[in-house]
Amino acid sequence: MSTSEDGMHAEDWAGDTGRIWLANLQRFETMIQPIGAALLQHAAFKPGEHVVDIGCGGGGTTIAIGRAVSPGGSATGVDISADLIWSAGTRATQGTQSDVRFVCADAASATITGAPFDRLFSRFGSMFFPDAPAGFRNLRRMLKDGGRIDLAVWAPPFENAWIMTIMGVVAKHLGQPQTDPRAPGPFALADTAYVRELLEQAQFGSIEITPFETLMPVGGAGATPEEAAEFVSKSLSVARALEAAPEALRQAVIADLAAALEPHHVPGKGNLLGGKAWLVTARAV
Ligand SMILES: C[S@@+](CC[C@H](N)C(=O)[O-])C[C@H]1O[C@@H](n2cnc3c(N)ncnc32)[C@H](O)[C@@H]1O
């Protein structure tokens, strides 16, 4: 079993990890909302464009893209988790958008009906391919020549106060994990030289990588430190680290997480910690 940069077992997005993301969708989406908003603004979609949202999760960004490309365009959310795709489809039909659809597929290998598209987009959905070079070559095949890709990927952990705070507590109780920084996981594309390499070998050019920093509500908007600590212990990679831990150790980690988040708590807003992502733009050549 491979490990990710945060030292835990690789995510099973098609199974349990996808279901955990869905069960905590509002917390996860509000936590990364500022980065989605920045990436959508950066992408500047226009009416008439046909866009694929890679690793679309619960579909929040896909629906926003659908609005931006209307009239005449379309937004297709692709995700490997059948549970998330089912939920995203339900969410879309609650609105009135006919130009949004969701497809359950592995974006690293699937051919998506409607290809080639004008644009690809992904907020944190492109770092989990077991074979990243092959996965990026498949993304290139989804695009028209000259088509544009816009990705948000996490900058290195040491530049992300939110994960340093969480992993500091975990390391205190469970030790410092040994990791391969490029193994599939949230921080697999943190090295910008590696991102350029991946894009170039997949026939992308005009690569631009822009840093974006923000405060993020860890545990979701409005969460108390205790709620956020409970959420983190059950739903991020911390959950997998604690899987086999005795209950007393689990409780000690939760108490320490709450104490570590407390100084960052702003009533009504949540536990605001720094987050840094790369906004990556390139063109298919
Ligand atoms: C961190 S979540 C981000 C979800 C969504 N983009 C958002 O910002 O709300 C990563 C998403 O990528 C999806 N994913 C992981 N590997 C994938 C693959 N090979 N093909 C398609 N989706 C994948 C997961 O199922 C998950 O929904």
The ligand as an SDF file (V2000), in Angstrom:
LIG
                    3D

 27 29  0  0  0  0  0  0  0  0999 V2000
  -10.0610   16.5820   -2.4630 C   0  0  0  0  0  0  0  0  0  0  0  0
  -11.4800   16.0350   -3.3220 S   0  0  0  0  0  0  0  0  0  0  0  0
  -11.9540   17.5240   -4.2180 C   0  0  0  0  0  0  0  0  0  0  0  0
  -13.3930   17.4600   -4.7050 C   0  0  0  0  0  0  0  0  0  0  0  0
  -13.8540   18.6730   -5.5100 C   0  0  0  0  0  0  0  0  0  0  0  0
  -12.9990   18.9490   -6.6340 N   0  0  0  0  0  0  0  0  0  0  0  0
  -13.9610   19.8940   -4.6380 C   0  0  0  0  0  0  0  0  0  0  0  0
  -13.0740   20.7510   -4.7090 O   0  0  0  0  0  0  0  0  0  0  0  0
  -14.9470   20.0080   -3.8770 O   0  0  0  0  0  0  0  0  0  0  0  0
  -10.7300   15.0430   -4.5940 C   0  0  0  0  0  0  0  0  0  0  0  0
  -11.7240   14.4530   -5.5670 C   0  0  0  0  0  0  0  0  0  0  0  0
  -11.0140   13.8110   -6.6500 O   0  0  0  0  0  0  0  0  0  0  0  0
  -11.6760   12.5980   -6.9550 C   0  0  0  0  0  0  0  0  0  0  0  0
  -10.7480   11.6970   -7.6250 N   0  0  0  0  0  0  0  0  0  0  0  0
   -9.6270   11.1320   -7.1120 C   0  0  0  0  0  0  0  0  0  0  0  0
   -9.0140   10.3800   -8.0570 N   0  0  0  0  0  0  0  0  0  0  0  0
   -9.7650   10.4800   -9.1910 C   0  0  0  0  0  0  0  0  0  0  0  0
   -9.6560    9.9320  -10.5080 C   0  0  0  0  0  0  0  0  0  0  0  0
   -8.6420    9.1250  -10.8370 N   0  0  0  0  0  0  0  0  0  0  0  0
  -10.6150   10.2350  -11.4160 N   0  0  0  0  0  0  0  0  0  0  0  0
  -11.6600   11.0420  -11.0660 C   0  0  0  0  0  0  0  0  0  0  0  0
  -11.8180   11.5630   -9.8350 N   0  0  0  0  0  0  0  0  0  0  0  0
  -10.8760   11.3140   -8.9150 C   0  0  0  0  0  0  0  0  0  0  0  0
  -12.1640   12.0960   -5.6130 C   0  0  0  0  0  0  0  0  0  0  0  0
  -13.1620   11.1150   -5.6910 O   0  0  0  0  0  0  0  0  0  0  0  0
  -12.6160   13.3960   -4.9470 C   0  0  0  0  0  0  0  0  0  0  0  0
  -13.9560   13.6840   -5.2130 O   0  0  0  0  0  0  0  0  0  0  0  0
  1  2  1  0
  2  3  1  0
  2 10  1  0
  3  4  1  0
  4  5  1  0
  5  6  1  0
  5  7  1  0
  7  8  2  0
  7  9  1  0
 10 11  1  0
 11 12  1  0
 11 26  1  0
 12 13  1  0
 13 14  1  0
 13 24  1  0
 14 15  1  0
 14 23  1  0
 15 16  2  0
 16 17  1  0
 17 18  1  0
 17 23  2  0
 18 19  1  0
 18 20  2  0
 20 21  1  0
 21 22  2  0
 22 23  1  0
 24 25  1  0
 24 26  1  0
 26 27  1  0
M  CHG  2   2   1   9  -1
M  END
$$$$
